[in-house]
């Protein structure tokens, strides 16, 4: 009887310890998941002229209900996503545009006492934030596409060594320099670690970037996972394909260079050259 009671007591203690261990493991896993989510969610960054932008956002957002305004805000949102300025909103860029337009109009227009210059300065000031944002987006995309073939070659070597795609990505991230491609691969890894599938993670980043070469990489990875083909050979062949496409784009840009130089050559360089050469001669004929 005593032995039976001891067995019941020992079983109760074992059940209690089991529940305690499971509760500790659950809490630790929840804390790890929350830490990963905090790494993914960006902290709110301070933006220039925060008080002005907040006031503009509160007072103007209700008026931007027309179809044209919504289309323009959608365009701004795409540009912000391309340049990775997620802490800005499209309305913020519109506020900077109006602020630059008014500033340029006051400095270059009213101070010069010229209505024509005032109008031109308003147009230039309104376009300056868009030009800056588009330049940032293009530079980021160029840097990402320039690094993509090198990353694929590193991942191909890692796959040949027996690593999975996620392990190859992690190995690349440990040795890669900071840049746009590393940021996007880090985003993919974080999404897969919190439970998202590989297809969902790659699709999310591909839709954000909207780049043909990265879309080709993402589609190839998803198809390789679906049909069970080898990752290593696919990555190696894909890196060669992307390098060939980059070489073709560079050759095309070189061939288009004379055509692009034709306009400034005719309207800016040649008139100045003719003025320098024939100006003194004309002055001598006019004032002998």
N, C-alpha and C positions, 0 to 999 in steps of 0.2 A: 504493500500500500504506500509506504514511504517512497519507494522507488518510482511508483507511478506519479505521485505528486511532484517529485523532483523533475521527472520528465516533462510534466505539464508546465512547471515553472520555467524550465530551460527553454521550452518551446515558446512561451510567452516572451521571454527576454530576446530570443532570436527574432521573433516577429517584430518586436519593438525596434531592435537594432536595424532590421531590414527596412522598415518604414522610415527611420531616421536617415539612413544612407541614401535612400531614394529621394527623399525630400532635399537633402543637401545637393545631390547631383542635379536635380531639377532647378534649384536656385542658381547653381553655378552656370548651368547651360543658359538660363534666362539672362543672367548678367553678361555672359559672353555675347549673346545675341544682341543685347542692348548696346554693348560697346561697339559691335560691328555696325549697327544701325547709326550710331553717333558718328562713326567714321565716314559713313556714306553721306549722311545729311550734312550739308555744308553749314557752317556757322554764318550767321548774318554779318556781312561785311559792311563797314561804313563806306558810304559813297560820297563824292564831293558835293558840297552845298546841300547837305542832308535836309536842313530845315526848309529850304526853298522847294526841294523836290517833294517833300512830304506835303507841303501846302498846295503845291500844284497838283499833286496826285489826288488830294481830297476834293479840290474844287473843280477839276476839269474832267475827271473820269466819267461823271454822269452825262456829260455832253457828247462823248465820243460814241454815239449810238448809230450813226449812219453807216451804210455799207462801205463807203469809201474809207471812212475812218477805221473801221474794223479790218479792212484789207491792208491798210497801211500799218496798223498795229501788228497784224499777223506777219507782215514782212519784217518789221523790227524784231519781232520775237524770233524769227528764223535767223536773222543776223546775230542776235545775242547768243543763240544756241550754237551757231557756228564758231563764234569767237570765245565761247566758254565763259561768258559773263552772266552767269545765272543769278547773281545777286542784284542785277538790274532788272527793271521791268520795262516793257515797251513805252509806257507812259513817261518813265523817267527820261528816256532818250528824247521824246517829244518835248519835254520841259527844257532839256539842254539845248535843243534846236531853237526854241523860241528865245531863250536867254541869249544865245549867241547871235541870233538875228537882231535883237534889240541892241545889244552891245556894239555890234559892227555898224549898225545904222547910226548910232549916236557918235561913235568915234570917227568913222570915215565919211559919214554923210552930213550930219548937221554941223560938225565942226568945220568941214570944208565948204559949207553953204552951197551944196549942190544936190538937187533932187535926183538927178540921174545916178550920181555916186551913192546916194542913200539907198535907192532901189537895188543897185548892184550889190551893195554891202549886205542888204537884207537877204538876198538870194544866196550869197556866198556863206554868210553866217548860218543860215538855216541848213545848208548842205554840209557844213564842216563836220558835225558829229557823225553823219552817215558815212562820209568819206573815211573818217578815222575808224569807225566800226568795221566797215568793209575791208579796210587795209589790215586790221588786226585779224579778221576772219581768214583772209587769204593767206597771210603769213603763217597762221597756225595750221592751216590745211597743207601748205607747202612743207612745213617742218614734219608734219605727221606722215605724209606720203613719202618724203625722203627717207625716213627712218623705217618705214614698214618693211621693205625687202630685207634689210639687215636683221630685223626682229624675226622674220619668217625663217631666215637661214639659221639663226641661233635656236629657234624652237624646233627646226628640223633635226639639227644635231642632237638636241636633247631627246627627241622622240626616237632617234636611232639608238640612243644609249639605253632605251627601255622606259623612259618616263612617259607619263600620260600628258595630255594636252594641258591640263591645269598645272601639273608639276613643271612642264616646260615654260608655261607663262610665268609661274612663280620664280623660276630660275632666271628668266630674262629680266623680271622686275628687280631682282636683287642686284644685278650688275648694270642695268641701263641707267643712262643719265636722265635727269629730270627733263621732261618735255611733254608735248601733247599726246604722243602715242603711249607713253608710260601712264599718263593720267587716265586714258581711256581703258587700257588694259587693267589698271588697278580697279576701275569701276566695274569691269567685267568680273574680276576675281572676287570683289566684295559681294556682288550680287549672287554669285554661285555659292559663296560661303554661308549666306543667310538663308539658303534654301531654294533660290531660283534655279531653274534648269539652264543648261548650257545654251539651248536654243533661245530662251527668253532673254538671257543676258546679252548674247550677241545681237539679237534683233533690236533690243532697246538702244544699244550704242550705235548700231548701223543707222537706225532711223534718226538719231540725233545728229550724226555726222553728215549723212547723205552724200557720201563719196563713193565713186564707182569702184575704185581699187579696194577700199575697205569692205564694201558690199560684196565684192567677189571673194574676198577672204572669208567673210562671215558665211556666205552661202556655201562655199567649199567645205568649211568645217561642219556645218549642219548636215550637208549631204554625206560627208564621210562618216559622221556619227550614225546617220540613218541607215546607210548601206553597209557599214562595217568595213570600209576600205582603209588602207594604211594611211596614217596621218603624216608620217615622215616624208614619203615620196610626194604626197599631195602638197605639203608645205614647200618642199624644194622646187617643184615645178611651178608653183604659184609665185614664188619669189623671182624666178627667171621671167615669168610672164609679166609681172609688174615692172621689173627692170626694163624689159623691152618696150613696154608702153611708155615709161618715163623717157626713154631714149627717143622714141618717136615724137613725143610731145616737145622735147627739147629741139629736135631737128625742125619741127614745124614752126616753133617760135623763132628760130634763126632765119628760116625762109620768109617769115612774115615781117621781119625787122625792117627791110628796105621800104616796104609799103607803109608801115607805121611812121617811118621817118620822113616820108614824102611831104606830109602836111606841114610839120614845123619847118622843114627845109624851105618850102615855097613861101610860106607866109611870115616867117620870122627871121630866118638866117639870110636868105637871098636878098630881101629888101635892105637889111642893114649893110650887107656886103656891097650892094650897088650904091647905097648912100655914101659909104666911106670912099669908094673908088671914084664915082662920078660926081659926088657933091662938090669938091673943090673946083672941078672943071666947069660945072654949071655956074658956080659963083663967079668965076673969072669971066665967063661970057656975059653974065648979067651986069657985073660991075668991072668993066675993063679999066 
